[in-house]
Amino acid sequence: MYEYEGEEVFVIDSHLHLWDASEPNITHEGGEQFIQCFYDYHTAFTPEEKQWDLEEYRQYDADRMAGDLFGNAAVDMGIFQPTYLQDFYAEGFNTIGDNAELAERYPERFVLNGRFDPRDGEAGLRELERQKEQYDIEGVKLYTAEWNGDSKGWRLDSEESFRFLEKCAELGIDKIHPHKGPTIRPLNRDAFDVADVDDAATSFPELNFVVEHVGLPRLDDFCWIAAQEPNVYGGLAVAAPMAVHRPRKFGEIMGELLFWLGEDRLLFGSDYALWNPDWLVDVVMNAELTQEQRDEYGVELDIEIKKKIMGENAADLYDIDIEEKKRQFREDAVTKEFGLGDHYGRSATPADD
Amino acid sequence: MSADTRDGEDGVSEARIRERLDRVTDPELDTSIVELEYIDEIGIDGNEVHVAMTLPTAWCSPAFAWMMATDARDEIERLHGVSEATIELREHMHEREINRGVNKGLSFGEAFPDAEGGVEPVRTELDEKARLARQHDATSALLDAGLDGDQIVALTRDDIMIENDNAHVWLREGAVGVCVDADPLERYVEKAAATGLVDDDHPELFRTPAGEPIGPEAFETVHHRTRAAGVNMSGQGSVCDALHESRRAEDRPPLSSF
């Protein structure tokens, strides 16, 4: 467990991938452009000494990933968010099956989300049912700029999409994570426009919408939608690593988010392997608002609020009992493998203290 | 027009071309392409001007790249003494289509037959964002000068008189004047005009994000929304800037080609 000035912080990394962009898996030039573009983001917002080279970035295995997450105890739990891109990659870029390899090895440590694409029609609905049945998914990651045949994107507020959202509600899949974030080559920038979340969130009050990447480069639109819709959350993947080289800008973005959404609807995510929680958690925990920013926004980013953002909010959303998890993690497989006993042991016998 | 006459007397110089290019903005960031250091080279050969530019990433939106390239061409060709400006966009995934289209005077649709929709709706959307961010700067300057929200929402274009670097803002039907820096107000009016909010059906200078006059009690919310628009724009600027830096880093590993 991460410790900040003597205080324990239970970290749930809400945005993880186990991807494969190895050359044999690439079937379309878009696949190569996509991973190289990811790599641009990786190098732009990673401290130099923590940067991977492109070849290790293309494909890493479950062991490497487990080591990155748990090796220095930066993360306690993680949520997998698949990204299929089957028009670019033979076996998909980061499918629920890929992610399951690690999630099923340490089931107590991971939440495994699924996905749907409304353009897949009936077959897509059956696939969603399969994911529920096989993995008991509670959430889906949606990628509205994904290519599918001739289509270069889809809208969350379309009739077809609503059929799938109805199916989600019926199956108890109530966490919807649309990617609404920066342009990624070769995908269409406008297909990530956050505007379509508004109607979907209003129409499905029983579902929660975690807008991944807080709508950037449409942060203002996202904030306004989230201010109206109580079931809209902000996923901080991409925003978080700005704390590395652009701490002032990170502070401003956090100021806006805390001002419009408050402290209970923001979720930390590393976007692994875009960025690695083994250094990112530390950077975010040490980020501060300037006095000027605190005055401007009338908000704080103190330890209590950081604890919410780093884990408690995700725990509330996914019905994770943090205290129960800490007890369980005293001797689970991850703790044994990475020697983390001390991290969960201290509060083991509070009654004896 | 008077500036153009003076241009003719001075001849074409790099400084004057740069001054023209400074008026071209990256539409997503609302910042000058000169300030953003996108300009690599300026060449002058008699009446012909050649400008080479590189954007932060090879995959910047083709529509944005197109806007910057055509705006640069048009600004330079407005200079007296320039017969033709050619633009060379470098290291962009669509440099071939863009350079050909811009230098042959094609439309975006002709240059990109597969693109859905033209470039104008994109420009309008970004101009509207820029207008909001500039409104935040302008109204913040007015708040700093002592005006309150009710006074600001009632201001019309005629209440503001620009004189050199100062703007005189008249309140209470001209009975009281306040003097502020002209720059944020001028910048705001420029984008308000570009988005059709000057000389429309409403005399009010400042507007909601939807372009309507700001109702009573609504000033603060609108002011916060315009602040968010500015933070978004400068936040995106930071992303582009970081991508730009990493792309140019000396130890950047070479990317393989597919």
HADDOCK unambig.tbl for C-alpha pairs under 7 A between the chains (distance, minus, plus):
assign (segid A and resid 29 and name CA) (segid B and resid 258 and name CA) 6.49 0.50 0.50
assign (segid A and resid 32 and name CA) (segid B and resid 258 and name CA) 6.40 0.50 0.50
assign (segid A and resid 40 and name CA) (segid B and resid 243 and name CA) 6.34 0.50 0.50
assign (segid A and resid 41 and name CA) (segid B and resid 243 and name CA) 6.53 0.50 0.50
assign (segid A and resid 43 and name CA) (segid B and resid 246 and name CA) 6.12 0.50 0.50
assign (segid A and resid 44 and name CA) (segid B and resid 242 and name CA) 5.13 0.50 0.50
assign (segid A and resid 44 and name CA) (segid B and resid 243 and name CA) 5.09 0.50 0.50
assign (segid A and resid 44 and name CA) (segid B and resid 246 and name CA) 5.06 0.50 0.50
assign (segid A and resid 185 and name CA) (segid B and resid 59 and name CA) 6.01 0.50 0.50
assign (segid A and resid 217 and name CA) (segid B and resid 232 and name CA) 6.34 0.50 0.50
assign (segid A and resid 217 and name CA) (segid B and resid 236 and name CA) 5.77 0.50 0.50
assign (segid A and resid 218 and name CA) (segid B and resid 232 and name CA) 6.38 0.50 0.50
assign (segid A and resid 219 and name CA) (segid B and resid 232 and name CA) 5.32 0.50 0.50
assign (segid A and resid 220 and name CA) (segid B and resid 225 and name CA) 6.91 0.50 0.50
assign (segid A and resid 220 and name CA) (segid B and resid 228 and name CA) 4.91 0.50 0.50
assign (segid A and resid 220 and name CA) (segid B and resid 229 and name CA) 5.18 0.50 0.50
assign (segid A and resid 220 and name CA) (segid B and resid 232 and name CA) 6.08 0.50 0.50
assign (segid A and resid 249 and name CA) (segid B and resid 235 and name CA) 6.27 0.50 0.50
assign (segid A and resid 252 and name CA) (segid B and resid 231 and name CA) 6.83 0.50 0.50
assign (segid A and resid 253 and name CA) (segid B and resid 231 and name CA) 6.88 0.50 0.50
assign (segid A and resid 256 and name CA) (segid B and resid 228 and name CA) 6.56 0.50 0.50
